[in-house]
Amino acid sequence: MTPQDNSVARLYRLAQSARSGQWSLERDIDWSRRPRLPFWMRRAQARRALSQLYHGEMATSRLCEALLADPTEERYEVRSCLGLQLQDERRHAAAYQRYLDALGGIEPLDDGLQRALTAARHGPFGNLGAMLAYHVVIEGELLRLHGVLAQFLPCPLLRDINRLVGRDEARHVAFGKIYLAEAVQALSEAERRALYAWLEDLWQKAAQGVLNRRRTNLAIAAFFRRWLGGGWTRHAQALDRLGLPATSAREQAA
């Protein structure tokens, strides 16, 4: 079996897993429960944090729509995974919206994240750059955020939502690894270095935007500094496994 044949088989298995793992907003979540926040957390704080999850799901669903509308991607197994992921992302957004409605509504998207997502969608590397950016900036960070929220927001209702969402997101990350590794292999070395440098710059600007917005609250700012401290190192390792060299933006500029 060639590497390409192996990728096709893995994507077929992911699509089959996605079909069998579909869950229902009404059947699988008990909405008779109300959000339960720790005594030290204000509702506005919880809304701001959880709203970023909602916006991330919505942004990823729009990217899936754009990729499905691309006539150059004709492979059935890829389109199947994208179509199923689109269903997942819409369902995730609906679940978070319903939870946020019980907290008082959805807060705006973080400015730094908004700029990063806009740059990703309209960047110089087309759909490949957008997929890599979303894979790094959204899906990789959202899986980490699910774990943090489980620790700081021990709410049974949110725990059940995140458990179901996290299961789907892990499958989306697996799809991204297969699809992106194959696409990166087709690039020249110079293109890979330029793409890596662009992704690093994109992430650093988004991270700085998050910190700047939270400087007024020292405790939250300290938490996000720890959160972001090793963030790019983890992403660099993931990109290296996809075939992108660990060349920093500064080295690229030099």
C-alpha positions as CSV (number, residue, x, y, z in Angstrom):
1,M,0.0,0.0,0.0
2,T,1.4,3.4,-1.0
3,P,1.4,6.4,1.4
4,Q,-1.4,7.9,-0.6
5,D,-3.5,4.8,-0.5
6,N,-2.9,4.6,3.3
7,S,-4.1,8.3,3.6
8,V,-7.2,7.5,1.7
9,A,-8.0,4.5,3.9
10,R,-7.4,6.6,7.1
11,L,-9.7,9.3,5.8
12,Y,-12.4,6.8,5.0
13,R,-12.2,5.4,8.5
14,L,-12.4,8.9,10.0
15,A,-15.5,9.6,7.9
16,Q,-17.1,6.3,9.1
17,S,-16.2,7.2,12.7
18,A,-17.8,10.6,12.2
19,R,-21.0,9.1,10.8
20,S,-21.4,6.6,13.7
21,G,-20.4,9.2,16.3
22,Q,-23.0,11.9,15.4
23,W,-24.8,13.1,18.6
24,S,-28.0,15.1,19.1
25,L,-28.3,18.4,20.9
26,E,-31.7,17.2,22.4
27,R,-31.1,13.5,23.0
28,D,-27.6,13.6,24.4
29,I,-27.6,16.7,26.6
30,D,-29.8,17.2,29.6
31,W,-30.9,20.9,29.2
32,S,-33.0,20.8,32.4
33,R,-29.8,21.7,34.3
34,R,-28.6,25.3,34.6
35,P,-25.0,26.6,34.3
36,R,-23.2,26.3,37.6
37,L,-20.2,28.7,38.1
38,P,-17.7,28.8,41.0
39,F,-18.4,31.5,43.6
40,W,-15.4,33.6,42.5
41,M,-16.3,33.8,38.8
42,R,-18.7,36.4,37.5
43,R,-21.1,35.5,34.7
44,A,-19.5,38.1,32.5
45,Q,-16.1,36.4,32.8
46,A,-17.6,33.0,31.9
47,R,-19.5,34.5,29.0
48,R,-16.3,36.1,27.5
49,A,-14.3,32.9,27.8
50,L,-17.0,30.6,26.5
51,S,-18.0,32.9,23.7
52,Q,-14.6,32.4,22.1
53,L,-15.4,28.7,21.8
54,Y,-18.7,29.6,20.1
55,H,-17.0,32.0,17.7
56,G,-14.2,29.4,17.0
57,E,-16.8,26.8,16.0
58,M,-18.6,29.3,13.7
59,A,-15.4,30.4,12.1
60,T,-14.3,26.8,11.4
61,S,-17.8,26.0,9.9
62,R,-17.4,28.9,7.5
63,L,-14.0,27.6,6.5
64,C,-15.4,24.2,5.9
65,E,-18.1,25.7,3.7
66,A,-15.4,27.6,1.7
67,L,-13.3,24.4,1.2
68,L,-16.4,22.4,0.1
69,A,-17.1,25.1,-2.5
70,D,-13.6,24.8,-3.9
71,P,-14.0,23.0,-7.3
72,T,-10.4,21.9,-7.3
73,E,-10.9,19.5,-4.4
74,E,-12.7,16.5,-5.9
75,R,-11.6,13.6,-3.7
76,Y,-14.7,11.9,-2.2
77,E,-13.0,10.9,1.1
78,V,-11.8,14.5,1.7
79,R,-15.2,16.0,0.9
80,S,-16.9,13.5,3.1
81,C,-14.7,14.4,6.1
82,L,-15.3,18.2,5.4
83,G,-19.0,17.7,5.1
84,L,-19.2,15.8,8.3
85,Q,-17.0,18.3,10.1
86,L,-19.3,21.1,8.9
87,Q,-22.2,19.3,10.6
88,D,-20.2,18.9,13.7
89,E,-19.1,22.6,13.9
90,R,-22.7,23.8,13.5
91,R,-23.9,21.5,16.2
92,H,-21.1,22.6,18.5
93,A,-21.9,26.3,18.0
94,A,-25.6,25.6,18.7
95,A,-24.7,23.8,22.0
96,Y,-22.5,26.7,23.2
97,Q,-25.0,29.3,22.1
98,R,-27.7,27.5,24.1
99,Y,-25.4,27.4,27.2
100,L,-24.4,31.1,26.7
101,D,-28.0,32.1,26.4
102,A,-28.6,30.7,29.9
103,L,-25.7,32.9,31.1
104,G,-27.0,36.1,29.5
105,G,-25.9,35.9,25.8
106,I,-22.9,35.7,23.5
107,E,-20.0,38.2,23.9
108,P,-18.0,39.5,20.9
109,L,-15.1,37.7,19.4
110,D,-11.7,38.6,20.9
111,D,-10.1,41.3,18.7
112,G,-6.8,39.5,18.5
113,L,-8.4,36.2,17.4
114,Q,-10.6,38.1,14.9
115,R,-7.5,39.6,13.2
116,A,-5.8,36.2,13.1
117,L,-8.8,34.5,11.5
118,T,-9.2,37.3,9.0
119,A,-5.5,37.1,8.1
120,A,-5.8,33.4,7.8
121,R,-8.7,33.4,5.4
122,H,-7.2,36.1,3.2
123,G,-3.5,35.2,3.5
124,P,-1.0,34.6,0.8
125,F,-1.2,30.8,1.0
126,G,-4.9,30.2,0.1
127,N,-6.9,27.3,1.5
128,L,-3.8,25.5,2.7
129,G,-2.6,28.4,4.8
130,A,-6.1,28.9,6.1
131,M,-6.4,25.2,7.1
132,L,-3.0,25.3,8.8
133,A,-3.9,28.5,10.7
134,Y,-7.2,27.2,11.9
135,H,-5.6,23.8,12.7
136,V,-3.1,25.7,14.9
137,V,-4.9,28.8,16.2
138,I,-8.4,27.3,16.7
139,E,-8.5,23.6,17.0
140,G,-5.3,23.1,18.8
141,E,-6.0,25.8,21.3
142,L,-9.7,24.8,21.7
143,L,-8.8,21.3,22.8
144,R,-6.5,22.8,25.5
145,L,-9.2,25.3,26.5
146,H,-11.7,22.4,27.0
147,G,-9.3,21.0,29.5
148,V,-8.8,24.3,31.3
149,L,-12.6,25.0,31.5
150,A,-13.1,21.5,32.9
151,Q,-10.8,22.5,35.7
152,F,-12.0,26.0,36.4
153,L,-15.7,25.6,35.5
154,P,-16.8,22.3,37.1
155,C,-20.3,22.6,35.7
156,P,-22.0,19.3,34.9
157,L,-23.8,20.7,31.9
158,L,-20.7,22.3,30.4
159,R,-18.7,19.2,31.2
160,D,-21.2,17.1,29.1
161,I,-21.1,19.6,26.2
162,N,-17.3,19.7,26.2
163,R,-17.0,15.9,26.4
164,L,-19.1,15.5,23.2
165,V,-17.4,18.5,21.4
166,G,-14.0,17.4,22.4
167,R,-14.5,13.9,20.9
168,D,-15.4,15.5,17.6
169,E,-12.6,18.0,17.7
170,A,-10.0,15.2,18.2
171,R,-11.3,13.6,15.0
172,H,-11.1,17.0,13.2
173,V,-7.5,17.4,14.3
174,A,-6.7,13.8,13.0
175,F,-8.2,14.8,9.7
176,G,-6.1,17.9,9.5
177,K,-2.9,16.0,10.2
178,I,-3.6,13.6,7.4
179,Y,-4.8,16.2,4.9
180,L,-2.2,18.8,5.7
181,A,0.8,16.5,5.8
182,E,0.0,15.4,2.2
183,A,-0.5,19.0,1.0
184,V,2.8,20.2,2.6
185,Q,4.7,17.5,0.9
186,A,3.9,19.1,-2.4
187,L,5.5,22.4,-1.5
188,S,9.1,23.4,-2.2
189,E,11.5,24.0,0.7
190,A,11.3,27.8,0.3
191,E,7.5,27.6,0.3
192,R,7.5,25.6,3.5
193,R,9.8,28.1,5.2
194,A,7.7,31.0,4.2
195,L,4.5,29.3,5.3
196,Y,6.0,28.4,8.7
197,A,7.2,32.0,9.2
198,W,3.7,33.4,8.3
199,L,2.0,31.0,10.7
200,E,4.4,31.9,13.6
201,D,3.8,35.6,13.0
202,L,0.1,35.1,12.8
203,W,0.0,33.2,16.1
204,Q,2.3,35.6,18.0
205,K,0.1,38.6,17.0
206,A,-3.0,36.8,18.1
207,A,-1.4,35.8,21.4
208,Q,-0.3,39.4,22.0
209,G,-3.8,40.7,21.3
210,V,-5.2,38.3,23.9
211,L,-2.7,39.5,26.5
212,N,-3.2,43.2,25.7
213,R,-6.9,42.9,26.2
214,R,-6.5,41.3,29.7
215,R,-3.8,43.5,31.2
216,T,-6.3,45.2,33.5
217,N,-6.9,42.0,35.5
218,L,-3.6,40.9,36.9
219,A,-4.8,37.4,37.8
220,I,-6.3,36.7,34.4
221,A,-3.3,38.2,32.6
222,A,-0.9,36.0,34.6
223,F,-3.0,32.9,33.7
224,F,-2.9,33.8,30.0
225,R,0.8,34.4,30.1
226,R,1.3,30.9,31.4
227,W,-1.2,29.6,28.9
228,L,0.6,31.2,26.0
229,G,4.1,30.8,27.3
230,G,4.8,27.4,25.8
231,G,2.1,27.7,23.1
232,W,4.2,28.2,20.0
233,T,6.7,25.5,21.1
234,R,3.9,23.0,21.0
235,H,2.6,24.3,17.7
236,A,6.1,24.2,16.2
237,Q,6.5,20.6,17.2
238,A,3.1,19.8,15.5
239,L,4.1,21.7,12.4
240,D,7.4,19.9,12.3
241,R,5.5,16.6,12.3
242,L,3.5,17.9,9.3
243,G,6.7,18.6,7.4
244,L,7.2,22.3,8.0
245,P,10.7,23.2,9.2
246,A,11.1,25.0,12.5
247,T,12.3,28.3,11.0
248,S,11.3,31.3,13.0
249,A,9.9,34.5,11.4
250,R,13.0,36.4,12.5
251,E,15.3,33.9,10.7
252,Q,13.1,34.0,7.6
253,A,13.2,37.8,7.6
254,A,17.0,37.7,7.9
